[in-house]
Amino acid sequence: MIPEKQDKSFNEFYKAARFNKILDPKTTLMIHLATAMSVGCYP
């Protein structure tokens, strides 16, 4: 577990990256999956 302050910061960053207004939701999700898989964090 990470400290609460770090967890909050990470969640804010993740939400900003995941729910952006630049790319459509499907493209954003595919980028997230590809990025996770490229570093070995398989869904």
C-alpha positions in Angstrom: 0.0 0.0 0.0 1.2 3.5 -0.7 0.6 6.5 1.6 -2.7 8.2 1.3 -1.3 11.4 -0.1 0.6 9.5 -2.9 -2.5 7.5 -3.6 -4.6 10.6 -4.0 -2.0 12.2 -6.3 -1.7 9.2 -8.5 -5.5 8.8 -8.8 -5.8 12.5 -9.8 -3.1 12.0 -12.4 -4.7 8.8 -13.7 -8.1 10.4 -14.1 -6.6 13.4 -15.9 -4.8 11.0 -18.4 -7.7 8.6 -18.7 -10.6 11.0 -19.1 -9.1 13.6 -21.4 -10.8 15.7 -24.0 -8.2 15.3 -26.7 -8.6 11.6 -27.7 -11.8 9.7 -28.0 -12.4 7.2 -25.1 -11.7 4.1 -27.1 -8.3 5.4 -28.3 -7.4 6.4 -24.8 -8.3 3.0 -23.4 -6.3 1.2 -26.1 -3.2 3.4 -25.3 -3.6 2.6 -21.6 -3.8 -1.2 -22.3 -0.8 -1.1 -24.7 1.2 0.9 -22.2 0.4 -1.5 -19.4 1.2 -4.5 -21.5 4.5 -3.1 -22.7 5.8 -2.8 -19.2 4.5 -6.3 -18.2 1.4 -5.3 -16.3 -1.1 -7.5 -18.1 -4.8 -6.7 -17.5 
